[in-house]
Amino acid sequence: MDENKAFEKLKESIYNKFGLDLNQYKENYLKRRLAARMRSLQMISYEEYLKYLLTREDEYNILLDKLTINVTQFFRDPETFEEVEKNILPNIMRNNNTIKVWSAGCSTGEEAYSIAIMMEEIAENLGILNYKYNIIGTDIDEKVLYKARLGYYEGRTLDNLSDIRKKKYFDFDGKNYIIKENIKKKVEFLKYNIMEPFKKDYFNIIFCRNVIIYFTRELQNKVIGYFYDSLKENGIFIMGKTETMLLSFRNKFECLNIRERIFIKRA
Ligand SMILES: C[S@@+](CC[C@H](N)C(=O)[O-])C[C@H]1O[C@@H](n2cnc3c(N)ncnc32)[C@H](O)[C@@H]1O
């Protein structure tokens, strides 16, 4: 089989298995990730790898894992969290009895739990008892969601957590830091592909960081449009620090902080 055809077939089988349209990922990125997986299997042609994939059920999950980079951390890009904590969330919390936050592309849950920790602390500082909020963490990859729901963490992912926060929000079993129940119950993890529209006019804040960077401009346009629709009026959208807002949204989102990629939805 011709290599182009085998490459197309590979994309098709991933689409049939997970509903993930790889045509919407940047081609260079896709080819680099595939090459890395093929190298570790000592394969040099897409055709050879396609044959392998089609005969091994477990390879689909391994490949998805390689394609969707899951790297994350608690309080990743701490300056972004500081900005949200100081200048964004307190106002929203003062003006709303209950708020809904979405961590889209949440990986193993660190971002969603960091948001919960931050909100607990803001509520405490504002003197609000039992503030009602809920956080939805979504990802396309079932394996990371399983870890997120479990809430066991070790290693570098904890680097940005102060000792005070570790003590207050985690139990330690000698190896893992285990997220405490009061934080855990604030976050619900769901499988969801952000290439599809989600709930309309629902969220006060959406974090989608370090996910759409791998998408083509066309798909970014579609996905940011879905986020726009999912936000309430004056809702906040936060992108990754290396991601850029498309010009086509300049009348829809006003930039509040360009460095931290924080935007507000305008009607
Ligand atoms: C690099 S992690 C980012 C985690 C976190 N947002 C952060 O900034 O630390 C990217 C995550 O996006 C997820 N992802 C990639 N494509 C997706 C899609 N189409 N729908 C939902 N999640 C997706 C991956 O599975 C991965 O867990």
PDBQT file of the ligand as one rigid body, heavy atoms in Angstrom, charges set to zero:
ROOT
HETATM    1  C1  LIG A 301      -1.194  18.981  27.638  1.00  0.00    +0.000 C 
HETATM    2  S1  LIG A 301      -2.688  18.422  28.365  1.00  0.00    +0.000 S 
HETATM    3  C2  LIG A 301      -3.247  19.924  29.111  1.00  0.00    +0.000 C 
HETATM    4  C3  LIG A 301      -3.762  19.719  30.521  1.00  0.00    +0.000 C 
HETATM    5  C4  LIG A 301      -4.118  21.013  31.243  1.00  0.00    +0.000 C 
HETATM    6  N1  LIG A 301      -5.164  21.726  30.552  1.00  0.00    +0.000 N 
HETATM    7  C5  LIG A 301      -2.892  21.886  31.420  1.00  0.00    +0.000 C 
HETATM    8  O1  LIG A 301      -2.796  22.934  30.778  1.00  0.00    +0.000 OA
HETATM    9  O2  LIG A 301      -2.021  21.517  32.204  1.00  0.00    +0.000 OA
HETATM   10  C6  LIG A 301      -3.734  18.267  26.936  1.00  0.00    +0.000 C 
HETATM   11  C7  LIG A 301      -4.962  17.404  27.175  1.00  0.00    +0.000 C 
HETATM   12  O3  LIG A 301      -5.905  17.659  26.135  1.00  0.00    +0.000 OA
HETATM   13  C8  LIG A 301      -6.572  16.454  25.842  1.00  0.00    +0.000 C 
HETATM   14  N2  LIG A 301      -7.168  16.526  24.495  1.00  0.00    +0.000 N 
HETATM   15  C9  LIG A 301      -6.528  16.525  23.288  1.00  0.00    +0.000 A 
HETATM   16  N3  LIG A 301      -7.433  16.575  22.288  1.00  0.00    +0.000 NA
HETATM   17  C10 LIG A 301      -8.664  16.618  22.883  1.00  0.00    +0.000 A 
HETATM   18  C11 LIG A 301      -9.985  16.687  22.388  1.00  0.00    +0.000 A 
HETATM   19  N4  LIG A 301     -10.239  16.711  21.084  1.00  0.00    +0.000 N 
HETATM   20  N5  LIG A 301     -11.020  16.713  23.280  1.00  0.00    +0.000 NA
HETATM   21  C12 LIG A 301     -10.763  16.675  24.616  1.00  0.00    +0.000 A 
HETATM   22  N6  LIG A 301      -9.535  16.620  25.151  1.00  0.00    +0.000 NA
HETATM   23  C13 LIG A 301      -8.492  16.586  24.296  1.00  0.00    +0.000 A 
HETATM   24  C14 LIG A 301      -5.480  15.413  25.946  1.00  0.00    +0.000 C 
HETATM   25  O4  LIG A 301      -6.018  14.113  26.132  1.00  0.00    +0.000 OA
HETATM   26  C15 LIG A 301      -4.656  15.917  27.124  1.00  0.00    +0.000 C 
HETATM   27  O5  LIG A 301      -5.029  15.286  28.321  1.00  0.00    +0.000 OA
ENDROOT
TORSDOF 0
